[in-house]
């Protein structure tokens, strides 16, 4: 069979193979990038040899890499990162250098060296320190955990990893001359590019985007022009084009148009990124046993090394759960690592052997598959690891799976099982109802059982009793001493609860405080009826209980406009001081 040599036919084969393998990967709930790499290997020179025009494919694929880093940059909100808090900033700042140091020791111990003008040891240590934003965000989003405390810590660390990656891209072109002066000069050029890019984005680009804002297609074209301009500027001063694209994205991340640009550029990016990973798959040689062994060892190292964040977070008062879950979430290699390794192979002279890129790609595949199962079962894994930590006398925010057993029953009569946004709003209404004395009397009756240390600190500041504990454990309620409770409130629907359900909470609450009235929460009417049949005293259905008020507002808005509602809502929202904003 003679393989077609023209570019269009080659692209068609690449996209067709990628689509077929992606469908299989999607069915198996695996990252699509993994399917693209496998597709490239199958149709490439080491597979069926269906594509021979690899040089042209690689040129087109580089556009995808530039767009990928541009979109990653758009998602890095520096303002939000600056307000992320000490746990995120300190953990993100330390995790990458700690993992690089551990990587040096590990890979040196298994026989990897920098030799013959190549830097395999350095590249493997650096590439294994970064985790996959795309894999983690998708899995946490599927579990509704992006906005939990462990989820926010994980995302913050991933963003700071991207910033570390910018530094890696900056020094990469001068690794062949490892003297301090060229490396410092490379970093200086990187800082100059960052400063120049941000200066233009602050003083010039706002005027340009305001001028084209009325034509949405021009907003996208202008953003892409800025991306490729900075990519070209980076190449001109001796840095990688990919670094320029990343800085272009970051410089636009605070613009009001960034969401619109991302929404429109994603489709373009996806096409070219598909070609990039397929082209990358074509470069994968048939691995020998040594490469497979190193990739397996590297995969184990990556998942274990991420637990370096646990001592940091635990020392900052995050507790076992909020320390262990981010470590589990971060247990894979980043697509950024593949980018860095592929650039190291394409630089002239090449800085790594092809085997190093193969190891990074294989480790990405192995850890991505493993993460799919680990993150899905992360709470079960966390509880097992938490027990292991307690064997070594590493204390949680409290002792045991729940609060320590109490000799006396508590005096609080209203118990919140878990504390999320609905509970935060309900609590503020209770705080604001009546006089200050009456509100305080009500707050003295409230007990919150939750495992979010940030929530607990804020509740204690407000004088509200709280117990650190996992409500998924039946022993938590027994040890918390709530047998005299008159009302037990579960304000979190099953879609958000982890390790338990409203029905299980109902059974556990009935066993611990049989005389209490119990409120459950759901988003679904059939499930609400099922809860009533199971014995719930009241079922909170947020959309139904808010609908009458919204219907009144809509009628009044239709008749007289929303101006008065809008002004009062802005004032009301700005004055609310909830535990969870």
PEHU-V544002 format. One record per residue. RES is the residue in one small letter. SS is DSSP state (a for helix, b for strand, c for the rest). PSI is psi in degrees with one decimal (NA if undefined). OMEGA is omega in whole degrees, -180 to 180 (999 if undefined). Layout:
# PEHU-V544002
RES&SS&PSI&OMEGA / RES&SS&PSI&OMEGA
This chain:
# PEHU-V544002
x&c&129.3&180 / x&c&121.1&-179 / x&c&140.4&178 / x&c&146.6&-177 / x&c&-14.8&-178 / x&c&153.0&-173 / x&a&-43.2&-176 / x&a&-43.2&179 / x&a&-39.6&180 / x&a&-42.9&178 / x&a&-40.9&179 / x&a&-43.4&178 / x&a&-43.2&-180 / x&a&-49.7&-177 / x&a&-39.7&179 / x&a&-46.4&179 / x&a&-40.5&180 / x&a&-42.2&-180 / x&a&-41.8&-179 / x&a&-47.9&-180 / x&a&-33.3&179 / x&a&-36.7&177 / x&a&-43.1&177 / x&a&-45.0&180 / x&a&-39.8&180 / x&a&-40.6&178 / x&a&-34.8&-179 / x&c&4.9&179 / x&c&41.0&179 / x&c&156.3&-180 / x&c&137.9&-179 / x&a&-31.8&180 / x&a&-35.1&178 / x&a&-41.1&178 / x&a&-38.5&180 / x&a&-40.8&179 / x&a&-43.4&179 / x&a&-40.7&178 / x&a&-43.1&179 / x&a&-40.8&179 / x&a&-41.0&-176 / x&a&-42.0&-176 / x&a&-4.9&-175 / x&c&-170.7&-175 / x&c&-22.7&179 / x&c&3.5&179 / x&c&-119.3&-177 / x&c&-6.0&178 / x&c&44.0&180 / x&c&-22.0&-178 / x&c&124.2&178 / x&c&-18.9&-177 / x&c&61.2&-174 / x&a&-31.4&-178 / x&a&-44.5&180 / x&a&-40.5&178 / x&a&-41.6&-179 / x&a&-37.7&179 / x&a&-46.1&178 / x&a&-37.9&-177 / x&a&-29.4&-180 / x&a&-30.3&175 / x&a&-40.7&178 / x&a&-39.7&179 / x&a&-42.8&179 / x&a&-43.8&179 / x&a&-36.1&178 / x&a&-47.1&-179 / x&a&-30.8&176 / x&a&-45.2&179 / x&a&-40.3&176 / x&a&-42.0&178 / x&a&-39.8&179 / x&a&-27.7&-178 / x&c&-5.5&179 / x&c&102.5&179 / x&c&102.2&-177 / x&a&-34.1&179 / x&a&-44.4&179 / x&a&-36.6&180 / x&a&-39.9&180 / x&a&-27.6&-179 / x&c&13.6&-175 / x&c&-20.6&179 / x&c&161.8&-175 / x&a&-43.2&-179 / x&a&-43.2&-180 / x&a&-48.3&-175 / x&a&-46.2&-178 / x&a&-42.6&180 / x&a&-45.4&179 / x&a&-37.8&-179 / x&a&-33.6&-175 / x&a&-26.8&-171 / x&a&-46.8&-176 / x&a&-51.8&179 / x&a&-35.0&178 / x&a&-45.8&-180 / x&a&-34.7&176 / x&a&-44.2&179 / x&a&-44.1&177 / x&a&-37.4&180 / x&a&-40.4&177 / x&a&-49.6&-179 / x&a&-43.1&-176 / x&a&-51.7&-176 / x&a&-30.1&174 / x&a&-39.2&-178 / x&a&-29.3&-179 / x&c&11.0&169 / x&c&6.9&179 / x&c&136.8&-178 / x&c&157.6&165 / x&c&116.9&-177 / x&c&155.7&175 / x&c&32.8&-180 / x&c&7.5&176 / x&c&161.8&-172 / x&c&52.0&-178 / x&a&-42.5&-179 / x&a&-46.4&-179 / x&a&-44.6&-178 / x&a&-43.5&-179 / x&a&-41.8&179 / x&a&-42.2&-179 / x&a&-44.8&-177 / x&a&-32.9&-179 / x&c&-2.8&180 / x&c&-10.2&-175 / x&c&144.4&-179 / x&c&161.9&-172 / x&c&112.4&176 / x&a&-43.0&-175 / x&a&-43.6&-180 / x&a&-47.6&-175 / x&a&-46.7&-177 / x&a&-42.7&180 / x&a&-46.5&-177 / x&a&-41.6&179 / x&a&-35.1&177 / x&a&-40.7&178 / x&a&-28.8&-179 / x&c&2.4&-177 / x&c&40.0&-177 / x&c&9.4&180 / x&c&-32.7&-174 / x&c&12.2&172 / x&c&167.0&180 / x&a&-49.4&177 / x&a&-35.6&178 / x&a&-43.1&179 / x&a&-38.3&177 / x&a&-44.7&180 / x&a&-48.0&-179 / x&a&-39.5&178 / x&a&-43.1&178 / x&a&-39.5&179 / x&a&-40.1&179 / x&a&-42.9&180 / x&a&-32.3&173 / x&a&-39.6&178 / x&a&-36.3&178 / x&a&-40.1&174 / x&a&-39.1&-179 / x&a&-33.0&176 / x&a&-42.9&177 / x&a&-39.2&178 / x&a&-43.3&179 / x&a&-32.0&-178 / x&a&-40.0&-177 / x&a&-13.2&-173 / x&a&-45.2&-176 / x&c&-21.0&-175 / x&c&16.1&179 / x&c&-27.8&-180 / x&c&-20.0&176 / x&c&83.7&-169 / x&c&13.1&176 / x&c&153.3&-174 / x&a&-39.0&-175 / x&a&-48.1&178 / x&a&-38.4&179 / x&a&-42.6&178 / x&a&-38.7&179 / x&a&-37.2&178 / x&a&-43.4&177 / x&a&-37.8&179 / x&a&-40.9&178 / x&a&-37.3&177 / x&a&-44.1&178 / x&a&-36.6&178 / x&a&-41.2&178 / x&a&-42.5&178 / x&a&-47.9&-178 / x&a&-45.4&180 / x&a&-42.4&179 / x&a&-44.2&-179 / x&a&-33.5&178 / x&a&-45.5&179 / x&a&-40.9&-179 / x&a&-22.9&-180 / x&a&-38.8&-171 / x&a&-20.5&-175 / x&c&-48.8&-174 / x&a&-35.8&178 / x&a&-38.9&178 / x&a&-40.7&180 / x&a&-46.5&-177 / x&a&-33.9&175 / x&a&-34.4&-179 / x&a&-31.2&-176 / x&a&2.6&-173 / x&c&-27.4&-179 / x&c&-10.5&176 / x&c&93.8&-173 / x&a&-35.6&-179 / x&a&-28.5&178 / x&a&-28.0&177 / x&a&-46.6&179 / x&a&-46.2&-179 / x&a&-41.2&180 / x&a&-40.7&179 / x&a&-42.3&179 / x&a&-36.4&177 / x&a&-41.3&177 / x&a&-40.4&179 / x&a&-50.8&-176 / x&a&-25.0&175 / x&a&-48.7&180 / x&a&-33.9&176 / x&a&-43.4&177 / x&a&-39.6&179 / x&a&-40.1&178 / x&a&-44.0&179 / x&a&-35.7&-178 / x&a&-34.7&-178 / x&c&12.1&173 / x&c&13.9&177 / x&c&171.7&-179 / x&c&145.0&178 / x&a&-33.0&-179 / x&a&-38.1&177 / x&a&-41.0&178 / x&a&-39.4&179 / x&a&-40.0&179 / x&a&-44.2&179 / x&a&-37.2&177 / x&a&-42.6&178 / x&a&-45.2&-180 / x&a&-39.5&-178 / x&a&-22.8&178 / x&a&-2.1&-170 / x&c&-25.1&-180 / x&c&1.2&178 / x&c&148.1&177 / x&c&-12.3&-177 / x&c&-0.9&-170 / x&a&-35.9&179 / x&a&-38.9&179 / x&a&-41.5&179 / x&a&-44.9&180 / x&a&-45.3&-177 / x&a&-37.8&-177 / x&a&-30.0&-177 / x&a&-18.7&-176 / x&a&-42.2&-179 / x&a&-42.8&177 / x&a&-45.5&-180 / x&a&-44.7&-175 / x&a&-39.2&180 / x&a&-50.5&-177 / x&a&-34.5&178 / x&a&-36.3&175 / x&a&-46.2&178 / x&a&-36.1&180 / x&a&-48.8&-177 / x&a&-31.3&174 / x&a&-44.8&178 / x&a&-37.1&178 / x&a&-40.7&178 / x&a&-32.1&179 / x&a&-24.2&-178 / x&c&-7.6&-176 / x&c&118.4&175 / x&c&165.1&175 / x&c&115.2&-172 / x&c&146.0&174 / x&c&174.8&-176 / x&a&-34.3&-180 / x&a&-44.0&179 / x&a&-43.3&179 / x&a&-42.2&179 / x&a&-43.0&179 / x&a&-39.2&180 / x&a&-41.4&178 / x&a&-43.5&178 / x&a&-40.6&179 / x&a&-37.9&179 / x&a&-44.9&177 / x&a&-41.3&179 / x&a&-44.7&-178 / x&a&-48.3&-176 / x&a&-34.9&179 / x&a&-40.0&-175 / x&a&-25.0&-179 / x&c&-17.8&178 / x&c&1.3&172 / x&a&-18.7&179 / x&a&-17.2&-175 / x&a&-49.3&179 / x&a&-35.8&-179 / x&a&-51.5&-177 / x&a&-38.5&-180 / x&a&-37.4&178 / x&a&-25.8&179 / x&c&8.8&175 / x&c&25.0&-179 / x&c&-17.1&-179 / x&a&169.9&-176 / x&a&-46.6&-172 / x&a&-51.3&-177 / x&a&-7.4&175 / x&a&-40.2&-176 / x&a&-39.8&-177 / x&a&-43.9&175 / x&a&-36.7&179 / x&a&-41.1&177 / x&a&-42.7&-179 / x&a&-32.2&-174 / x&c&7.9&-171 / x&c&52.2&175 / x&c&167.7&179 / x&c&146.7&-175 / x&c&151.4&168 / x&a&-25.4&176 / x&a&-34.8&178 / x&a&-39.6&178 / x&a&-39.6&179 / x&a&-47.9&-178 / x&a&-43.5&-180 / x&a&-40.0&-180 / x&a&-35.7&176 / x&a&-37.7&178 / x&a&-29.8&179 / x&a&-32.1&-177 / x&a&-17.7&177 / x&c&152.4&178 / x&c&118.9&-1 / x&c&155.4&-180 / x&c&139.2&-177 / x&c&-11.2&179 / x&c&161.8&173 / x&c&156.5&177 / x&a&-29.5&-180 / x&a&-32.7&-180 / x&a&-43.8&176 / x&a&-41.3&178 / x&a&-41.7&179 / x&a&-44.0&-180 / x&a&-44.2&-179 / x&a&-44.6&-180 / x&a&-39.5&179 / x&a&-39.0&175 / x&a&-46.2&-180 / x&a&-47.3&-177 / x&a&-47.6&-176 / x&a&-30.9&177 / x&a&-42.6&178 / x&a&-45.3&180 / x&a&-39.3&-179 / x&a&-33.4&179 / x&a&-40.8&-179 / x&a&-37.3&-179 / x&a&-44.1&-180 / x&a&-36.4&177 / x&a&-35.4&-179 / x&c&25.3&-170 / x&a&-36.2&-177 / x&a&-37.2&177 / x&a&-43.4&178 / x&a&-40.7&-180 / x&a&-41.9&-179 / x&a&-37.2&177 / x&a&-45.8&-180 / x&a&-34.0&178 / x&a&-42.4&177 / x&a&-38.5&179 / x&a&-41.8&179 / x&a&-37.3&-179 / x&a&-26.2&175 / x&a&-28.4&179 / x&c&19.0&176 / x&c&26.1&174 / x&c&104.6&-171 / x&c&146.3&172 / x&c&-175.5&176 / x&c&-22.4&172 / x&c&-178.0&-175 / x&c&134.0&179 / x&c&-171.7&-179 / x&c&-16.0&-179 / x&c&-164.5&176 / x&c&155.0&177 / x&c&149.1&-178 / x&c&138.2&-177 / x&c&141.7&179 / x&c&-24.5&-178 / x&c&150.2&175 / x&c&150.6&179 / x&c&159.6&-179 / x&c&-14.5&-179 / x&c&141.9&-176 / x&c&-11.4&176 / x&b&118.9&-174 / x&b&125.3&174 / x&b&119.3&177 / x&b&101.8&-173 / x&c&155.5&-177 / x&c&107.1&177 / x&c&-157.9&-168 / x&a&-44.2&-179 / x&a&-42.6&179 / x&a&-37.6&179 / x&a&-44.1&180 / x&a&-40.2&179 / x&a&-42.8&-179 / x&a&-41.2&180 / x&a&-38.6&177 / x&a&-39.2&178 / x&a&-36.4&178 / x&a&-33.2&-173 / x&a&-5.9&-174 / x&c&123.2&177 / x&c&-166.2&179 / x&c&170.6&180 / x&a&-38.6&-180 / x&a&-44.0&180 / x&a&-39.5&179 / x&a&-40.3&-180 / x&a&-37.7&176 / x&a&-41.9&178 / x&a&-43.4&-179 / x&a&-31.3&178 / x&c&-18.2&-179 / x&c&-5.7&-171 / x&b&136.6&171 / x&b&132.8&178 / x&b&130.4&175 / x&b&116.4&-176 / x&b&167.4&179 / x&c&20.8&176 / x&c&108.1&-176 / x&a&-31.2&179 / x&a&-43.6&177 / x&a&-43.8&-178 / x&a&-41.2&179 / x&a&-42.9&-179 / x&a&-40.1&178 / x&a&-42.4&-180 / x&a&-33.9&175 / x&a&-32.6&-179 / x&c&4.9&177 / x&c&24.0&-178 / x&c&132.0&-179 / x&b&139.3&177 / x&b&152.1&180 / x&b&130.5&175 / x&b&123.2&180 / x&c&156.2&179 / x&c&112.5&-176 / x&c&-8.2&176 / x&c&-18.3&179 / x&c&130.4&177 / x&a&-33.1&-179 / x&a&-23.2&-179 / x&a&-48.1&-178 / x&a&-37.6&-179 / x&a&-45.7&-179 / x&a&-25.6&-178 / x&a&-13.5&177 / x&c&51.2&-176 / x&c&22.9&-175 / x&c&-18.9&178 / x&c&7.5&-179 / x&c&141.0&178 / x&c&-23.4&-179 / x&b&127.6&177 / x&b&128.2&-174 / x&b&121.2&168 / x&c&105.4&-175 / x&c&12.6&-178 / x&c&123.8&179 / x&c&162.9&-178 / x&c&-28.1&180 / x&c&-24.9&-177 / x&c&-31.0&180 / x&c&144.5&178 / x&c&129.8&177 / x&c&-1.4&179 / x&c&-175.1&179 / x&c&167.4&179 / x&a&-38.8&179 / x&a&-40.5&178 / x&a&-39.3&176 / x&a&-37.6&178 / x&a&-47.0&-180 / x&a&-44.1&-179 / x&a&-39.3&179 / x&a&-39.7&178 / x&a&-35.7&179 / x&a&-34.9&-176 / x&a&-35.4&-178 / x&c&79.0&-172 / x&c&-22.1&-178 / x&c&-7.0&-174 / x&c&148.9&169 / x&b&144.5&-171 / x&b&129.7&175 / x&b&130.4&176 / x&b&170.5&-177 / x&b&140.0&174 / x&c&161.4&175 / x&c&-2.1&-170 / x&c&130.1&-177 / x&a&-46.4&178 / x&a&-38.1&179 / x&a&-35.0&177 / x&a&-43.9&178 / x&a&-38.1&178 / x&a&-38.9&178 / x&a&-40.9&177 / x&a&-41.6&178 / x&a&-31.4&-179 / x&a&-9.5&176 / x&c&7.0&177 / x&c&141.0&179 / x&c&-31.6&177 / x&b&142.0&178 / x&b&121.8&-179 / x&b&118.5&176 / x&c&97.0&-170 / x&a&-45.8&-175 / x&a&-33.6&180 / x&a&-39.0&-178 / x&a&-17.1&175 / x&a&-18.6&-174 / x&a&-43.8&-180 / x&a&-40.6&-180 / x&a&-42.0&179 / x&a&-38.1&179 / x&a&-41.4&177 / x&a&-43.4&-179 / x&a&-41.6&-180 / x&a&-40.9&178 / x&a&-46.0&179 / x&a&-36.5&179 / x&a&-37.5&178 / x&a&-36.2&-178 / x&a&-42.8&-173 / x&a&7.0&-179 / x&c&172.3&-175 / x&c&8.8&-173 / x&a&-48.5&-178 / x&a&-40.6&178 / x&a&-42.5&-177 / x&a&-45.6&-180 / x&a&-43.4&-178 / x&a&-36.2&179 / x&a&-42.5&179 / x&a&-43.7&179 / x&a&-43.7&-179 / x&a&-45.6&-178 / x&a&-38.4&-178 / x&a&-21.6&-178 / x&a&-12.2&-179 / x&c&134.2&179 / x&c&76.1&-177 / x&c&160.7&175 / x&c&-44.2&175 / x&c&106.4&-175 / x&c&NA&999
